[in-house]
Amino acid sequence: MANQHLLLVVLMACILHAATSATVYDVLAQNNLPRGLLPLGVKSYVLHADGALEVTFPGECNFFVTIAGKQYKFRYGSTVGGIIKPGSINTVSGVRMQVEFAWLGFNKVERAGDKLKITVESTTQLFPVSAFAQSPRCI
């Protein structure tokens, strides 16, 4: 009986460790979104029961994504967030993309097959999912 009790305690500890060791990149993958939507360097994150996701970085993060020879510049604040659901993140905050000479805020990211539809202010940009396969480094 004591061995069974010890085995149960060890099993529960393993399950709890596995549950708490999930990363925010795992959360993206579980929702069919590419890990490269978030750059490297996440300090912490909180996923609430309603799908609200809050991600904290050590500071502001800028990076480029190159698609078909064209560079797109992204800027993440020290805290970003949104409501994550399978295949999308809505009510995005803290993320901007440079369009021409202006910095425009994200509203929504949706996966549509092998494309990501990123709604920036009132326009939608299509990007290949593969462009976000790897998490970029901040510059």
TIRO-2110 file (N, C-alpha, C; in Angstrom, 1 decimal):
// TIRO-2110
0.8, -1.2, 0.0, N, 1, A
0.0, 0.0, 0.0, CA, 1, A
0.9, 1.3, 0.0, C, 1, A
1.9, 1.3, 0.8, N, 2, A
2.8, 2.4, 0.9, CA, 2, A
3.5, 2.6, -0.5, C, 2, A
3.9, 1.6, -1.2, N, 3, A
4.5, 1.7, -2.5, CA, 3, A
3.5, 2.3, -3.5, C, 3, A
2.2, 1.9, -3.5, N, 4, A
1.2, 2.5, -4.3, CA, 4, A
1.0, 3.9, -4.1, C, 4, A
1.0, 4.3, -2.8, N, 5, A
0.9, 5.7, -2.4, CA, 5, A
2.0, 6.5, -2.9, C, 5, A
3.2, 6.0, -2.8, N, 6, A
4.4, 6.7, -3.2, CA, 6, A
4.4, 6.9, -4.8, C, 6, A
4.0, 5.8, -5.5, N, 7, A
3.9, 5.8, -6.9, CA, 7, A
2.9, 6.9, -7.3, C, 7, A
1.8, 7.0, -6.7, N, 8, A
0.8, 8.0, -7.0, CA, 8, A
1.3, 9.4, -6.8, C, 8, A
2.0, 9.6, -5.7, N, 9, A
2.6, 10.9, -5.4, CA, 9, A
3.6, 11.3, -6.5, C, 9, A
4.5, 10.4, -6.9, N, 10, A
5.5, 10.6, -8.0, CA, 10, A
4.8, 10.9, -9.3, C, 10, A
3.7, 10.1, -9.6, N, 11, A
3.0, 10.4, -10.9, CA, 11, A
2.3, 11.7, -10.9, C, 11, A
1.7, 12.1, -9.8, N, 12, A
1.1, 13.5, -9.7, CA, 12, A
2.1, 14.6, -9.9, C, 12, A
3.3, 14.4, -9.2, N, 13, A
4.4, 15.4, -9.3, CA, 13, A
4.8, 15.5, -10.8, C, 13, A
4.9, 14.4, -11.5, N, 14, A
5.4, 14.4, -12.9, CA, 14, A
4.3, 15.2, -13.8, C, 14, A
3.1, 14.9, -13.5, N, 15, A
2.0, 15.5, -14.3, CA, 15, A
2.0, 17.0, -14.0, C, 15, A
2.1, 17.4, -12.8, N, 16, A
2.1, 18.9, -12.4, CA, 16, A
3.4, 19.5, -13.0, C, 16, A
4.5, 18.9, -13.0, N, 17, A
5.7, 19.4, -13.6, CA, 17, A
5.5, 19.6, -15.1, C, 17, A
5.0, 18.6, -15.8, N, 18, A
4.7, 18.7, -17.2, CA, 18, A
3.7, 19.8, -17.5, C, 18, A
2.7, 20.0, -16.7, N, 19, A
1.7, 21.0, -17.0, CA, 19, A
2.3, 22.4, -16.8, C, 19, A
3.2, 22.6, -15.8, N, 20, A
3.7, 23.9, -15.5, CA, 20, A
5.0, 24.2, -16.4, C, 20, A
5.5, 23.2, -17.1, N, 21, A
6.7, 23.5, -17.9, CA, 21, A
6.3, 23.8, -19.3, C, 21, A
5.1, 23.9, -19.7, N, 22, A
4.7, 24.3, -21.0, CA, 22, A
5.1, 25.8, -21.2, C, 22, A
5.6, 26.1, -22.4, N, 23, A
6.0, 27.5, -22.7, CA, 23, A
4.9, 28.2, -23.5, C, 23, A
5.0, 29.5, -23.7, N, 24, A
4.1, 30.2, -24.4, CA, 24, A
4.1, 29.8, -25.9, C, 24, A
5.3, 29.3, -26.4, N, 25, A
5.4, 28.8, -27.7, CA, 25, A
4.6, 27.5, -27.9, C, 25, A
4.5, 26.7, -26.8, N, 26, A
3.6, 25.5, -26.8, CA, 26, A
2.2, 25.9, -26.9, C, 26, A
1.8, 27.0, -26.2, N, 27, A
0.4, 27.5, -26.3, CA, 27, A
0.1, 27.9, -27.7, C, 27, A
1.0, 28.6, -28.4, N, 28, A
0.8, 28.9, -29.8, CA, 28, A
0.6, 27.6, -30.6, C, 28, A
1.4, 26.7, -30.5, N, 29, A
1.3, 25.4, -31.2, CA, 29, A
0.0, 24.7, -31.0, C, 29, A
-0.4, 24.7, -29.7, N, 30, A
-1.7, 24.0, -29.3, CA, 30, A
-2.9, 24.7, -30.0, C, 30, A
-2.7, 25.9, -30.4, N, 31, A
-3.8, 26.7, -31.0, CA, 31, A
-3.5, 26.8, -32.5, C, 31, A
-2.7, 26.0, -33.1, N, 32, A
-2.4, 25.9, -34.5, CA, 32, A
-1.9, 27.3, -35.1, C, 32, A
-1.0, 27.9, -34.3, N, 33, A
-0.3, 29.1, -34.7, CA, 33, A
1.2, 28.9, -34.6, C, 33, A
1.9, 29.6, -35.5, N, 34, A
3.4, 29.4, -35.5, CA, 34, A
4.1, 30.1, -34.4, C, 34, A
5.1, 29.4, -33.9, N, 35, A
5.9, 30.0, -32.7, CA, 35, A
6.5, 31.3, -33.0, C, 35, A
6.8, 31.6, -34.3, N, 36, A
7.5, 32.8, -34.7, CA, 36, A
6.6, 34.0, -34.6, C, 36, A
5.3, 33.9, -34.1, N, 37, A
4.5, 35.1, -33.8, CA, 37, A
5.1, 35.8, -32.6, C, 37, A
5.9, 35.1, -31.8, N, 38, A
6.5, 35.7, -30.6, CA, 38, A
8.0, 35.6, -30.8, C, 38, A
8.7, 36.7, -30.6, N, 39, A
10.2, 36.6, -30.6, CA, 39, A
10.8, 35.8, -29.5, C, 39, A
12.0, 35.5, -29.6, N, 40, A
12.8, 34.9, -28.4, CA, 40, A
12.9, 35.9, -27.3, C, 40, A
13.0, 35.4, -26.1, N, 41, A
13.2, 36.3, -25.0, CA, 41, A
12.0, 36.5, -24.1, C, 41, A
11.0, 35.7, -24.2, N, 42, A
9.8, 35.8, -23.3, CA, 42, A
10.3, 35.7, -21.9, C, 42, A
9.9, 36.7, -21.1, N, 43, A
10.3, 36.6, -19.6, CA, 43, A
9.2, 35.8, -18.9, C, 43, A
8.0, 36.0, -19.2, N, 44, A
6.9, 35.3, -18.5, CA, 44, A
5.6, 35.4, -19.3, C, 44, A
4.6, 34.5, -19.0, N, 45, A
3.3, 34.7, -19.6, CA, 45, A
2.3, 34.1, -18.7, C, 45, A
1.0, 34.6, -19.0, N, 46, A
-0.1, 34.1, -18.2, CA, 46, A
-1.2, 33.8, -19.2, C, 46, A
-1.8, 32.6, -19.1, N, 47, A
-2.9, 32.3, -20.0, CA, 47, A
-4.1, 32.1, -19.0, C, 47, A
-5.1, 33.0, -19.2, N, 48, A
-6.3, 32.9, -18.3, CA, 48, A
-7.3, 31.9, -18.9, C, 48, A
-8.2, 31.5, -18.1, N, 49, A
-9.2, 30.5, -18.5, CA, 49, A
-10.1, 30.9, -19.7, C, 49, A
-10.3, 32.3, -19.8, N, 50, A
-11.1, 32.8, -20.9, CA, 50, A
-10.3, 32.9, -22.2, C, 50, A
-9.0, 32.5, -22.2, N, 51, A
-8.1, 32.6, -23.4, CA, 51, A
-7.3, 33.9, -23.5, C, 51, A
-7.5, 34.8, -22.5, N, 52, A
-6.7, 36.0, -22.5, CA, 52, A
-5.2, 35.6, -22.2, C, 52, A
-4.3, 36.0, -23.1, N, 53, A
-2.9, 35.7, -23.0, CA, 53, A
-2.1, 37.0, -22.8, C, 53, A
-1.3, 37.0, -21.8, N, 54, A
-0.4, 38.2, -21.5, CA, 54, A
1.0, 37.7, -21.6, C, 54, A
1.8, 38.3, -22.4, N, 55, A
3.2, 37.9, -22.5, CA, 55, A
4.1, 39.1, -22.2, C, 55, A
5.2, 38.8, -21.4, N, 56, A
6.1, 39.9, -20.9, CA, 56, A
7.5, 39.6, -21.5, C, 56, A
8.1, 40.7, -22.0, N, 57, A
9.5, 40.7, -22.4, CA, 57, A
10.3, 41.6, -21.5, C, 57, A
11.6, 41.4, -21.6, N, 58, A
12.5, 42.3, -20.7, CA, 58, A
12.4, 43.7, -21.1, C, 58, A
12.0, 44.0, -22.3, N, 59, A
11.9, 45.4, -22.8, CA, 59, A
11.3, 45.3, -24.2, C, 59, A
11.3, 46.5, -24.9, N, 60, A
10.7, 46.6, -26.3, CA, 60, A
11.5, 45.7, -27.2, C, 60, A
10.9, 45.1, -28.2, N, 61, A
11.6, 44.2, -29.1, CA, 61, A
11.2, 44.5, -30.5, C, 61, A
12.2, 44.7, -31.3, N, 62, A
12.1, 45.0, -32.8, CA, 62, A
12.7, 43.9, -33.5, C, 62, A
12.1, 43.5, -34.6, N, 63, A
12.7, 42.5, -35.5, CA, 63, A
12.1, 42.6, -36.9, C, 63, A
12.8, 42.0, -37.9, N, 64, A
12.4, 41.9, -39.3, CA, 64, A
11.9, 40.5, -39.6, C, 64, A
11.0, 40.5, -40.5, N, 65, A
10.6, 39.2, -41.2, CA, 65, A
10.7, 39.5, -42.7, C, 65, A
11.5, 38.6, -43.4, N, 66, A
11.7, 38.8, -44.8, CA, 66, A
10.9, 37.8, -45.6, C, 66, A
10.1, 38.4, -46.5, N, 67, A
9.2, 37.6, -47.3, CA, 67, A
9.4, 38.0, -48.8, C, 67, A
9.8, 37.1, -49.6, N, 68, A
10.0, 37.3, -51.0, CA, 68, A
10.9, 38.6, -51.2, C, 68, A
12.0, 38.6, -50.4, N, 69, A
12.9, 39.7, -50.6, CA, 69, A
12.5, 41.0, -49.9, C, 69, A
11.3, 41.1, -49.4, N, 70, A
10.9, 42.4, -48.8, CA, 70, A
10.9, 42.2, -47.3, C, 70, A
11.4, 43.2, -46.6, N, 71, A
11.5, 43.2, -45.1, CA, 71, A
10.3, 43.9, -44.5, C, 71, A
9.7, 43.3, -43.5, N, 72, A
8.7, 43.8, -42.7, CA, 72, A
9.2, 44.0, -41.3, C, 72, A
9.1, 45.2, -40.7, N, 73, A
9.6, 45.5, -39.4, CA, 73, A
8.4, 45.4, -38.4, C, 73, A
8.7, 44.7, -37.3, N, 74, A
7.7, 44.5, -36.2, CA, 74, A
8.2, 45.1, -34.9, C, 74, A
7.4, 45.6, -34.1, N, 75, A
7.8, 46.1, -32.8, CA, 75, A
6.8, 45.6, -31.8, C, 75, A
7.4, 44.9, -30.8, N, 76, A
6.6, 44.4, -29.6, CA, 76, A
6.9, 45.2, -28.4, C, 76, A
5.9, 45.6, -27.7, N, 77, A
6.1, 46.3, -26.4, CA, 77, A
6.6, 45.4, -25.4, C, 77, A
6.9, 45.9, -24.2, N, 78, A
7.4, 45.0, -23.1, CA, 78, A
6.3, 44.0, -22.6, C, 78, A
5.0, 44.4, -22.9, N, 79, A
3.9, 43.5, -22.6, CA, 79, A
3.0, 43.5, -23.8, C, 79, A
2.7, 42.3, -24.3, N, 80, A
1.8, 42.1, -25.4, CA, 80, A
0.7, 41.1, -25.0, C, 80, A
-0.4, 41.2, -25.7, N, 81, A
-1.5, 40.3, -25.3, CA, 81, A
-2.6, 40.2, -26.3, C, 81, A
-3.6, 39.3, -26.0, N, 82, A
-4.7, 39.1, -26.9, CA, 82, A
-5.5, 38.0, -26.4, C, 82, A
-6.6, 37.7, -27.1, N, 83, A
-7.4, 36.5, -26.8, CA, 83, A
-7.1, 35.4, -27.8, C, 83, A
-6.5, 34.3, -27.3, N, 84, A
-6.1, 33.3, -28.2, CA, 84, A
-7.2, 32.2, -28.2, C, 84, A
-7.5, 31.7, -29.4, N, 85, A
-8.4, 30.7, -29.7, CA, 85, A
-7.8, 29.8, -30.8, C, 85, A
-8.3, 28.6, -31.0, N, 86, A
-7.7, 27.8, -32.1, CA, 86, A
-7.6, 28.6, -33.4, C, 86, A
-6.4, 28.8, -34.0, N, 87, A
-6.3, 29.4, -35.2, CA, 87, A
-6.3, 30.9, -35.3, C, 87, A
-6.4, 31.6, -34.1, N, 88, A
-6.5, 33.1, -34.1, CA, 88, A
-6.1, 33.7, -32.8, C, 88, A
-5.7, 34.9, -32.9, N, 89, A
-5.5, 35.8, -31.7, CA, 89, A
-6.3, 37.1, -32.0, C, 89, A
-7.2, 37.4, -31.2, N, 90, A
-8.0, 38.6, -31.3, CA, 90, A
-7.7, 39.7, -30.3, C, 90, A
-8.1, 40.9, -30.5, N, 91, A
-7.9, 42.0, -29.5, CA, 91, A
-6.4, 42.1, -29.1, C, 91, A
-5.6, 42.0, -30.2, N, 92, A
-4.1, 42.1, -29.9, CA, 92, A
-3.7, 43.4, -29.4, C, 92, A
-2.8, 43.4, -28.4, N, 93, A
-2.3, 44.7, -27.9, CA, 93, A
-0.8, 44.6, -27.8, C, 93, A
-0.1, 45.8, -27.9, N, 94, A
1.3, 45.9, -27.7, CA, 94, A
2.1, 45.5, -28.9, C, 94, A
1.5, 45.2, -30.1, N, 95, A
2.3, 44.8, -31.3, CA, 95, A
2.0, 45.8, -32.4, C, 95, A
3.1, 46.2, -33.1, N, 96, A
2.9, 47.1, -34.2, CA, 96, A
3.8, 46.6, -35.4, C, 96, A
3.3, 47.0, -36.6, N, 97, A
4.1, 46.7, -37.8, CA, 97, A
4.3, 48.0, -38.6, C, 97, A
5.5, 48.2, -39.1, N, 98, A
5.8, 49.4, -39.9, CA, 98, A
5.2, 49.2, -41.3, C, 98, A
4.3, 50.1, -41.7, N, 99, A
3.8, 50.1, -43.0, CA, 99, A
4.1, 51.4, -43.6, C, 99, A
4.9, 51.4, -44.7, N, 100, A
5.5, 52.6, -45.3, CA, 100, A
6.3, 53.3, -44.1, C, 100, A
5.8, 54.5, -43.7, N, 101, A
6.6, 55.3, -42.7, CA, 101, A
5.8, 55.3, -41.4, C, 101, A
4.7, 54.6, -41.3, N, 102, A
3.9, 54.7, -40.1, CA, 102, A
3.9, 53.3, -39.3, C, 102, A
3.8, 53.4, -38.0, N, 103, A
3.7, 52.2, -37.2, CA, 103, A
2.2, 52.0, -36.9, C, 103, A
1.7, 50.8, -37.4, N, 104, A
0.3, 50.5, -37.2, CA, 104, A
0.1, 49.3, -36.3, C, 104, A
-0.9, 49.4, -35.4, N, 105, A
-1.2, 48.4, -34.5, CA, 105, A
-2.0, 47.2, -35.1, C, 105, A
-1.6, 46.0, -34.5, N, 106, A
-2.4, 44.8, -34.9, CA, 106, A
-3.7, 44.8, -34.2, C, 106, A
-4.7, 44.2, -34.9, N, 107, A
-6.0, 44.0, -34.3, CA, 107, A
-6.2, 42.5, -34.1, C, 107, A
-5.7, 41.7, -35.1, N, 108, A
-6.1, 40.3, -35.2, CA, 108, A
-5.1, 39.5, -36.0, C, 108, A
-4.8, 38.3, -35.6, N, 109, A
-4.0, 37.3, -36.4, CA, 109, A
-4.9, 36.1, -36.6, C, 109, A
-5.0, 35.6, -37.9, N, 110, A
-5.8, 34.4, -38.1, CA, 110, A
-5.0, 33.5, -39.0, C, 110, A
-5.1, 32.2, -38.8, N, 111, A
-4.5, 31.3, -39.7, CA, 111, A
-5.5, 30.8, -40.7, C, 111, A
-5.2, 30.8, -41.9, N, 112, A
-6.1, 30.3, -43.0, CA, 112, A
-5.2, 29.4, -43.9, C, 112, A
-5.2, 28.1, -43.5, N, 113, A
-4.4, 27.2, -44.2, CA, 113, A
-2.9, 27.4, -44.0, C, 113, A
-2.2, 27.7, -45.1, N, 114, A
-0.7, 28.0, -45.0, CA, 114, A
-0.5, 29.5, -45.0, C, 114, A
-1.5, 30.3, -44.8, N, 115, A
-1.3, 31.7, -44.7, CA, 115, A
-1.7, 32.3, -43.3, C, 115, A
-1.1, 33.4, -43.0, N, 116, A
-1.5, 34.1, -41.8, CA, 116, A
-2.2, 35.4, -42.3, C, 116, A
-3.4, 35.7, -41.8, N, 117, A
-4.0, 37.0, -42.1, CA, 117, A
-3.8, 37.9, -40.9, C, 117, A
-3.0, 38.9, -41.1, N, 118, A
-2.8, 39.9, -40.0, CA, 118, A
-3.5, 41.1, -40.3, C, 118, A
-4.5, 41.5, -39.4, N, 119, A
-5.2, 42.7, -39.6, CA, 119, A
-4.5, 43.8, -38.9, C, 119, A
-4.1, 44.8, -39.6, N, 120, A
-3.3, 45.9, -39.1, CA, 120, A
-4.2, 47.1, -39.4, C, 120, A
-4.7, 47.7, -38.2, N, 121, A
-5.7, 48.8, -38.3, CA, 121, A
-6.8, 48.4, -39.2, C, 121, A
-7.0, 48.9, -40.4, N, 122, A
-8.2, 48.6, -41.2, CA, 122, A
-7.8, 47.7, -42.4, C, 122, A
-6.6, 47.3, -42.5, N, 123, A
-6.2, 46.5, -43.7, CA, 123, A
-5.7, 45.1, -43.2, C, 123, A
-5.8, 44.2, -44.2, N, 124, A
-5.3, 42.8, -43.9, CA, 124, A
-4.1, 42.5, -44.7, C, 124, A
-3.0, 42.0, -44.1, N, 125, A
-1.8, 41.6, -44.8, CA, 125, A
-1.8, 40.1, -44.8, C, 125, A
-1.5, 39.4, -45.9, N, 126, A
-1.3, 38.0, -45.9, CA, 126, A
0.2, 37.6, -45.9, C, 126, A
0.5, 36.7, -45.1, N, 127, A
1.9, 36.2, -45.0, CA, 127, A
1.9, 34.7, -45.0, C, 127, A
2.9, 34.1, -45.5, N, 128, A
3.0, 32.6, -45.4, CA, 128, A
3.3, 32.2, -44.0, C, 128, A
2.7, 31.2, -43.5, N, 129, A
2.9, 30.7, -42.1, CA, 129, A
4.4, 30.4, -42.0, C, 129, A
5.0, 29.9, -43.0, N, 130, A
6.4, 29.5, -43.0, CA, 130, A
7.4, 30.7, -42.6, C, 130, A
6.9, 31.9, -42.9, N, 131, A
7.7, 33.1, -42.5, CA, 131, A
7.8, 33.3, -41.0, C, 131, A
6.9, 32.6, -40.3, N, 132, A
6.9, 32.7, -38.8, CA, 132, A
7.2, 31.4, -38.1, C, 132, A
7.9, 30.5, -38.9, N, 133, A
8.1, 29.2, -38.3, CA, 133, A
9.1, 29.2, -37.1, C, 133, A
10.1, 30.1, -37.2, N, 134, A
11.1, 30.3, -36.1, CA, 134, A
10.9, 31.6, -35.4, C, 134, A
11.1, 31.6, -34.1, N, 135, A
11.0, 32.8, -33.4, CA, 135, A
12.2, 33.7, -33.7, C, 135, A
12.0, 35.0, -34.1, N, 136, A
13.1, 35.9, -34.4, CA, 136, A
13.8, 36.4, -33.1, C, 136, A
15.0, 36.9, -33.3, N, 137, A
15.7, 37.6, -32.2, CA, 137, A
15.4, 39.1, -32.3, C, 137, A
15.3, 39.7, -31.1, N, 138, A
15.2, 41.1, -31.0, CA, 138, A
16.4, 41.8, -31.5, C, 138, A
16.3, 43.0, -32.1, N, 139, A
17.4, 43.8, -32.5, CA, 139, A
17.4, 45.1, -31.8, C, 139, A
END
